[in-house]
Amino acid sequence: MSTMLDVIRFRIMIAPYLLEILFWCGAAGTVYGSYWLYQHDNWVWWIALVCGTLATRVVFEFGLLAFRSYERLVEIRDSLTAK
């Protein structure tokens, strides 16, 4: 129950988890798009597969960067107040 209360009171953020789910959806979409290009005899399918997957990863890493930084700052704050 305390976890749900922490989520409701914004002590635990759910956006990083949603971003991870969206990343996997984006990666699956990139693979499907590349497969679609392959099936339609388009030679660019391998570029879409490599660059699309890499671009999806980079975009979501930038999104997660803010949340991970905040988590580390909270850890630093807690370690300083514990002394």
C-alpha positions, 0 to 999 in steps of 0.5 A: 500500500505504501508504494501506491501512496508513494506513486500517488504523492509523486515520490515515485515516478512512473514516466521512466517505466513508460518510456522503457515500454515505449522504447520497446514499442519503437524498436519493434516498430523499427524492426517491422518497418524494416521487414516491410521494406524488405518484403517490398524489395526496397534495398534501404531496409538494412539502413532503416534497421540499423539507423532506426534502431540506433536512433530510437535508442538515442532518443529514449536515452535522452528522455531517460537521462533527466529521470536517472539524473534526478534519482542519482541526485536524490541518492546523493542528498540522502547519503549526505543527510544520513551522516 
